[in-house]
Amino acid sequence: MLTGILQVGQLPPQCTFWRFLTSLPVTVAQQLLKLQRLLRERVWEAANVRLPSITLDTDTTVHTLYGRQMGARKSYNPKNKGKKSYQPILTFVAETREYIGGELRNGDRPTGAQIARHLEAVFAAVPRCVRRIFARADAGFYCWDAVQAYEKHKASFIIVARKTPRLLEELEKAHWRPSPKTDADEQCEFQYQPEGWGKAYRFIALRYLKKDQTAKPQYQLFDTPKYIYRVFVTNMKGPIDLLVWVYNQRAGAENLIKEANNDAGLAAHPSEQWAANCVHFQLAMLAYNLNCWLLLFNREVMQGILLRGVVQPSCRLSQFPPERSADSVGGGCPHNREGFLAPNTPIKDGRHVV
């Protein structure tokens, strides 16, 4: 197929491609990201994708290394402890499953400044038709730099909080009440300003009694002698059960990373040279995006409104910005103040993804 597209009799041997890859400077990685940004704009226009709001899922992944690659570090590596690894950072658009930004990183955990720089690049790549952004991230992004970046671009975010002694004190003082709409025993919320942060934010929390030995999903938890906690920081005003439900859909990002690792060859770092591996990383994600963009054309469209095939069922977000109600547009679907479609809400009039 490739020879037909390129109109050549045969392809050069594999070693030729590797020599070409190792000859490229590291700046080509950023050029590939810019290329993907331009392609995304054209694909969305051609495929009639006009999403007024999107959800950005940011995560890191660990790639264990078995060679002598530059930048390898012995750091956080739960599956292969003590092995050297890379720890790239990636952000996906939940609605279209697209990779929107990321970079190959050494094995050290990202600093606050590196996270903020990554988020700035991601926001610059958001298509122009998007009017509101929702964002989800795990405890690795729990820092003031990340919150500032989200606030700067007016993104509605929810981030898993990291365990600290001061936060545990706040949890013990908080007013807890039953949580019938979640899998937790109790829930609470409070205003709290972590050390080094510029202002206080809304924290929501769930707690589970330790006597309950029932196996729970692989949440990011921290425990005390009596309870196990899940804690989030957010700038949204929705009910606790809805915000927790929204965050739980972020698990789809881990599946996208697995897909990129297994199908696009993201976890392969073929060279000892750092620049070549950085370029290979972006080439792999370009291949991943090409597949996503092809799928965008394979869906139903009616009157320019996205119907199906773009958002996973677990990521049902409202396609209307918060300042306009669904009723004013004619959708008639119940939404809360944050613009999310409530869990188990029936789909009406074909105006929401099913």
C-alpha positions, 0 to 999 in steps of 0.5 A: 500500500505504501509503495502505491501511495508513494508511487515507487517500486520498492521501499529502501531497507530498514537500516536506511530509515534508521540512519535517516532518523538518527540524522535528524536534530531534536528540533524536528520533534517540535516541528512534528507537533506543529504539523499535528496541530495544523493537521488537526485543524484541517481534519476537524474542518473537513470532518465537520467536527465542531466541539464547543467544549473538550476534556483534556486528560494528562498523564505520564507513563513509564517506559522501561529501558534495556539498552544504553539510551541517553536520559535513562534514569532509575526512578519511579518504575512500579513494574520493574523496580530498579530498572532505568526508564523514560517517563514521557508526559502526554495529553489526550482529547477525551472526546476524539481520543486524539493526542494533542501534546506531549514529549519524551522525558528522562526517567525523573518525575516532572517538576512543576515548571515542566508540567506548566510548560507542557500545559501551555503547549497543550492549550496552544494546540487546542482548536479554535472552535473550542470555547470551554476546556475541562481538564483531569489529572492524577496526583503527579500533577498536583502542584501550584504550577499546574493549577496556575496554568489551568486558571490562566486558560480558564480551564475547569479542572479536577486533580487528585490531591497528594497526601500531606500532614496538613491535608490529613488534619483538614480531613479529620476536622471536616464535616463528613456525611453519608455518600449514597451515590458513590462507592464510598462510605462518607464524603465531605468538602472544604476550602483549603490552601496548600503550602506554596499555593496562591489561594484556597481551592475547593477540596472534595473527599471520599473515605472508606472504612478500613474494616471493609475488605472489599476489593476496590478499583485501582484508585489513587488512595492514601490511608490512615489507621481507620480510613482510606481517602480519595481527595481531589482539588477542583475549581468546579461547583458541581455535586461531589458524586458528579465530579467524582464520576467525571474524574473516574472516566479519566481511566480511558486515558490509560487505555489510550496510552496502552494503545499507543504503546502497543499499536503505534510503537510508542514504547520502542526507543530504538536509538542510544541518541536522545534526539533520535528517540525524541523524534521517534516518539513524535512520529509514533504519536503522529501515526496514532493520530492518523488512525484517530483522524481516519475514525473521525470520518467514520461516523454519523453527522446530521445538520452539522452536529456530532452524533456518535462515534467520537466520544466513548460512552463513559465520557459523556460531556455536554456539547454546550457551553455553560452560559447557554442552556441545552433547552435554549438550543433545543436539546432538552437534556438536563445539565448541572451548572458546570455543563456536564451531562449527568450520569445515566441521563437519557440522550435526547434529540441526537444532540449528545454523544451516545 
